[in-house]
């Protein structure tokens, strides 16, 4: 296998900035190995399986699609999520207008979710950068789900499905938040290779 073929497989679908940086490092390694007497095929073989290298690089750098998605702030997504949360709050108020006790039980979840979304928006838009855009956009979903969890917690049903929801959702939200952080780090790391981000 030639170096070009190996790089094509190992760097497949990575962002161009990550491809440029990593390709130079691997090419230097192969040229050093060839200077010490190995053939190109032998030197390339020392790099390992290109599929495994690609998977490892994807854990460090973002793909082309992901960097394009978060290179600029996802304004439309933010607006949609805020409107969904606001709609959820209005729906809870509308459905529980007749009974004040129900309104008090159903209102904290949507209001807390909306407050968290607005606070998250303020934090992200005050000092925008790719890490905050990516993390914030992914955490908006967590805020929406958290508001529904709070509503279910304060007004629980009697069936097993509601109890499972109350137990499983915090674990899922923790996983989503961790994944959001890891993705945001990859996007930020990759975009920093290209130079300063543009808001």
C-alpha positions as CSV (number, residue, x, y, z in Angstrom):
1,X,0.0,0.0,0.0
2,X,1.3,3.4,-0.9
3,X,1.4,6.3,1.5
4,X,-1.2,8.1,-0.5
5,X,-3.6,5.2,-0.4
6,X,-3.0,4.7,3.4
7,X,-3.6,8.4,4.1
8,X,-6.8,8.3,2.0
9,X,-8.2,5.5,4.1
10,X,-6.9,6.8,7.5
11,X,-8.0,10.4,7.0
12,X,-11.3,9.6,5.3
13,X,-14.0,12.1,6.2
14,X,-11.9,14.1,8.7
15,X,-12.0,17.9,8.6
16,X,-9.5,19.3,6.1
17,X,-7.5,21.1,8.8
18,X,-7.1,17.8,10.7
19,X,-6.2,16.0,7.5
20,X,-3.5,18.5,6.7
21,X,-2.0,18.4,10.2
22,X,-2.0,14.6,10.6
23,X,-1.0,13.9,7.0
24,X,2.2,15.8,7.5
25,X,3.0,13.9,10.6
26,X,2.5,10.5,9.0
27,X,4.3,11.5,5.9
28,X,7.3,12.6,7.9
29,X,7.3,9.3,9.8
30,X,7.2,7.3,6.5
31,X,10.0,9.4,5.0
32,X,12.1,8.9,8.1
33,X,11.5,5.1,7.9
34,X,12.4,5.1,4.2
35,X,15.6,7.0,5.0
36,X,16.6,4.2,7.4
37,X,16.3,1.7,4.6
38,X,12.7,0.5,4.4
39,X,10.7,0.4,1.3
40,X,7.6,2.6,1.0
41,X,5.3,-0.4,1.6
42,X,7.3,-1.5,4.6
43,X,7.3,2.1,6.0
44,X,3.6,2.5,5.5
45,X,3.0,-0.9,7.1
46,X,4.6,0.5,10.3
47,X,1.7,3.0,10.6
48,X,-0.8,0.3,11.3
49,X,-4.3,-0.4,10.0
50,X,-5.7,2.7,8.4
51,X,-9.2,1.8,9.6
52,X,-8.1,1.7,13.2
53,X,-6.2,4.9,12.8
54,X,-9.3,6.6,11.3
55,X,-11.4,5.5,14.3
56,X,-8.7,6.8,16.7
57,X,-8.5,10.1,14.9
58,X,-12.2,10.6,15.0
59,X,-12.1,10.4,18.8
60,X,-9.6,13.3,18.7
61,X,-10.7,15.4,15.7
62,X,-14.2,16.2,14.3
63,X,-15.4,15.0,10.9
64,X,-15.9,17.4,8.0
65,X,-19.7,17.4,8.5
66,X,-19.5,18.1,12.2
67,X,-17.1,21.0,11.8
68,X,-19.3,22.5,9.0
69,X,-22.3,22.2,11.2
70,X,-20.8,24.0,14.2
71,X,-18.4,26.4,12.4
72,X,-21.0,29.1,12.9
73,X,-23.6,29.4,15.6
74,X,-26.7,27.3,14.9
75,X,-29.1,30.2,15.3
76,X,-32.1,28.4,13.8
77,X,-31.7,25.4,16.1
78,X,-31.5,27.7,19.1
79,X,-34.6,29.5,18.1
80,X,-36.5,26.3,17.5
81,X,-35.5,24.8,20.8
82,X,-36.4,28.0,22.7
83,X,-39.8,28.1,21.0
84,X,-40.4,24.4,21.8
85,X,-39.7,25.1,25.5
86,X,-41.9,28.2,25.5
87,X,-44.7,26.2,23.8
88,X,-44.3,23.4,26.4
89,X,-44.7,26.0,29.2
90,X,-47.7,27.6,27.5
91,X,-49.3,24.1,27.0
92,X,-48.8,23.3,30.7
93,X,-50.4,26.5,31.7
94,X,-53.3,26.1,29.3
95,X,-54.0,22.5,30.3
96,X,-54.0,23.3,34.0
97,X,-55.8,26.6,34.2
98,X,-58.9,25.2,35.9
99,X,-57.2,23.6,38.8
100,X,-54.7,25.8,40.7
101,X,-53.1,22.8,42.4
102,X,-52.4,21.1,39.1
103,X,-51.0,24.3,37.7
104,X,-48.6,24.6,40.6
105,X,-47.4,21.0,40.1
106,X,-47.0,21.3,36.3
107,X,-45.5,24.7,36.0
108,X,-42.1,24.4,37.7
109,X,-40.7,22.0,35.1
110,X,-41.3,24.1,32.0
111,X,-40.3,27.3,33.8
112,X,-37.1,25.8,35.1
113,X,-36.3,24.4,31.6
114,X,-37.0,27.8,30.0
115,X,-34.8,29.6,32.6
116,X,-32.0,27.1,32.0
117,X,-32.3,27.6,28.3
118,X,-32.2,31.4,28.5
119,X,-29.2,31.2,30.9
120,X,-27.4,28.8,28.6
121,X,-28.2,31.1,25.7
122,X,-26.8,34.1,27.5
123,X,-23.6,32.3,28.5
124,X,-23.0,31.0,25.0
125,X,-23.8,34.2,23.1
126,X,-21.9,36.5,25.4
127,X,-18.6,34.9,24.5
128,X,-19.2,32.8,21.4
129,X,-16.7,30.2,20.3
130,X,-17.0,26.8,18.6
131,X,-16.8,24.9,21.9
132,X,-19.6,26.9,23.5
133,X,-21.8,26.8,20.3
134,X,-21.5,23.0,20.1
135,X,-21.9,22.4,23.8
136,X,-24.7,24.8,24.1
137,X,-26.7,23.5,21.2
138,X,-26.4,20.0,22.4
139,X,-27.3,21.0,26.0
140,X,-30.5,22.7,24.9
141,X,-32.0,19.3,24.3
142,X,-31.0,18.3,27.9
143,X,-32.8,21.4,29.2
144,X,-36.0,20.4,27.4
145,X,-35.9,16.9,28.6
146,X,-35.0,18.0,32.2
147,X,-38.1,20.2,32.3
148,X,-40.3,17.2,31.3
149,X,-38.6,15.1,34.0
150,X,-39.3,17.7,36.7
151,X,-42.9,17.8,35.6
152,X,-43.1,14.0,35.8
153,X,-41.4,14.1,39.2
154,X,-43.8,16.6,40.7
155,X,-46.9,15.1,39.1
156,X,-46.1,11.3,39.0
157,X,-48.4,8.8,37.4
158,X,-49.3,5.4,38.8
159,X,-47.8,3.1,36.2
160,X,-44.4,1.5,35.9
161,X,-43.5,3.4,32.8
162,X,-43.6,6.8,34.7
163,X,-41.3,5.3,37.4
164,X,-38.9,4.0,34.8
165,X,-38.9,7.4,33.2
166,X,-38.0,9.1,36.5
167,X,-35.1,6.7,37.1
168,X,-33.7,6.3,33.6
169,X,-33.9,9.9,32.3
170,X,-31.3,11.4,34.7
171,X,-28.8,8.8,33.6
172,X,-29.6,9.5,30.0
173,X,-29.3,13.2,30.6
174,X,-25.9,12.7,32.2
175,X,-24.8,10.7,29.2
176,X,-26.0,13.3,26.8
177,X,-24.2,16.1,28.7
178,X,-21.0,14.1,28.6
179,X,-21.3,13.3,24.9
180,X,-22.0,17.0,24.3
181,X,-18.8,18.0,26.1
182,X,-16.7,15.4,24.2
183,X,-18.2,16.5,20.8
184,X,-17.6,20.1,21.6
185,X,-14.0,19.5,22.5
186,X,-13.4,17.6,19.2
187,X,-15.1,20.4,17.2
188,X,-13.2,23.1,19.0
189,X,-9.9,21.3,18.7
190,X,-10.4,20.8,14.9
191,X,-11.6,24.3,14.2
192,X,-8.6,25.7,16.2
193,X,-6.4,24.1,13.6
194,X,-8.0,26.3,10.9
195,X,-7.5,29.6,12.8
196,X,-9.8,31.9,14.7
197,X,-13.5,31.2,14.4
198,X,-15.9,33.7,13.0
199,X,-19.1,34.4,14.9
